[in-house]
Amino acid sequence: MKWSELSIHTTNEAIESVSNILHEAGASGVVIEDSDDFSKEREDQFGEIWSLNADDFPKDGVILKAYLPVNSFLGETVEAIKLAVNNLVTFDINIGANVVTISEVNEEEWATAWKKYYHPVKISQRFTIVPTWETYNPVSSDELIIELDPGMAFGTGTHPTTVMSLQALEKTVKTGERVIDIGTGSGVLAIGAALLGAREVHALDLDDIAVKAAGINVKLNKVQDRVTVAGGNLVDTIDEPGDVVVANILAEIIMSFTDDAFKVVKPGGHYITSGIISAKKNDVKEALEGSGFVIEDIMMMEDWVTIISKKPE
Ligand SMILES: C[S@@+](CC[C@H](N)C(=O)[O-])C[C@H]1O[C@@H](n2cnc3c(N)ncnc32)[C@H](O)[C@@H]1O
């Protein structure tokens, strides 16, 4: 998977609010390039020679940079960020030039750049996501740790769609159940389901890079005896239904296979759909109901929606 660098030229006053917006949109870290940092007089108490490169700093104001995965959500995520930044004006925050640019980052650049900003994060009552290169001591005995090296696959675990999917799994998965994870990305949801006690988890993805990354993360979390990862899509690869099926994919894709999903959920089982931008909530809800699902819970975080539905007994 490719990564994009989103940069926003704004003001000193807006740093905190814009950083918040970027974090909430799923950016793992924000780089701040402040014109004041270049022009400011530096103390050289230890004899250091300051040699900052003028090209790394804006002439005025502040540039905030964030890294976002290039995936089907990127367009909507960038639009949501722009809207939220524009809205700061209504709180009397000066957003300055407000020039937003987006560029692709090559894989090596990204591979080293983003790791600096990705740290352990508690994302639900029980789950904490820990990057493989960090050490972390659990705070409570029932805390579940997912170790992750997303590599180039989607799923650092901190995107609102992933966070709500894990919370929904926490609500639905019972010990000994079979779970199907459609569009596994880094494998984060499949691993989460196994840690919650699933007997068997079948994870699949159309993207070969995701299948590889998920396979590595599954081994890293020592759940390979319960989790299988395969390439392919729902229709071609599932022969045995699951008690819980989860799909964190774009709304349009979810709506295209609600009938197929209905066939692979056991009667009385749950179907968790995430990755739904709030404007599409009702369309997805109708598609699920049209295929026979009963809506049990609708979760919302920022501009994203996750729906837990049930297949009647
Ligand atoms: C938004 S990511 C979700 C990753 C991870 N499950 C999470 O929650 O963070 C969606 C993933 O679905 C995969 N995908 C998209 N359409 C698919 C389909 N029809 N069947 C299987 N995988 C699909 C993409 O390759 C991508 O890795």
PDBQT file of the ligand as one rigid body, heavy atoms in Angstrom, charges set to zero:
ROOT
HETATM    1  C1  LIG A 401     -10.017  -0.228   5.189  1.00  0.00    +0.000 C 
HETATM    2  S1  LIG A 401      -9.050  -1.631   5.025  1.00  0.00    +0.000 S 
HETATM    3  C2  LIG A 401      -9.429  -2.473   6.557  1.00  0.00    +0.000 C 
HETATM    4  C3  LIG A 401      -8.236  -3.170   7.181  1.00  0.00    +0.000 C 
HETATM    5  C4  LIG A 401      -8.489  -3.773   8.557  1.00  0.00    +0.000 C 
HETATM    6  N1  LIG A 401      -9.518  -4.794   8.508  1.00  0.00    +0.000 N 
HETATM    7  C5  LIG A 401      -8.865  -2.715   9.581  1.00  0.00    +0.000 C 
HETATM    8  O1  LIG A 401      -9.985  -2.768  10.098  1.00  0.00    +0.000 OA
HETATM    9  O2  LIG A 401      -8.043  -1.841   9.890  1.00  0.00    +0.000 OA
HETATM   10  C6  LIG A 401      -9.963  -2.534   3.809  1.00  0.00    +0.000 C 
HETATM   11  C7  LIG A 401      -9.234  -3.732   3.227  1.00  0.00    +0.000 C 
HETATM   12  O3  LIG A 401     -10.195  -4.447   2.426  1.00  0.00    +0.000 OA
HETATM   13  C8  LIG A 401      -9.579  -4.966   1.275  1.00  0.00    +0.000 C 
HETATM   14  N2  LIG A 401     -10.671  -5.182   0.299  1.00  0.00    +0.000 N 
HETATM   15  C9  LIG A 401     -11.352  -4.271  -0.438  1.00  0.00    +0.000 A 
HETATM   16  N3  LIG A 401     -12.359  -4.872  -1.137  1.00  0.00    +0.000 NA
HETATM   17  C10 LIG A 401     -12.328  -6.190  -0.818  1.00  0.00    +0.000 A 
HETATM   18  C11 LIG A 401     -13.126  -7.336  -1.185  1.00  0.00    +0.000 A 
HETATM   19  N4  LIG A 401     -14.149  -7.235  -2.027  1.00  0.00    +0.000 N 
HETATM   20  N5  LIG A 401     -12.801  -8.539  -0.654  1.00  0.00    +0.000 NA
HETATM   21  C12 LIG A 401     -11.753  -8.658   0.206  1.00  0.00    +0.000 A 
HETATM   22  N6  LIG A 401     -10.972  -7.626   0.584  1.00  0.00    +0.000 NA
HETATM   23  C13 LIG A 401     -11.255  -6.403   0.097  1.00  0.00    +0.000 A 
HETATM   24  C14 LIG A 401      -8.528  -3.913   0.937  1.00  0.00    +0.000 C 
HETATM   25  O4  LIG A 401      -7.475  -4.480   0.188  1.00  0.00    +0.000 OA
HETATM   26  C15 LIG A 401      -8.074  -3.425   2.313  1.00  0.00    +0.000 C 
HETATM   27  O5  LIG A 401      -6.937  -4.125   2.780  1.00  0.00    +0.000 OA
ENDROOT
TORSDOF 0
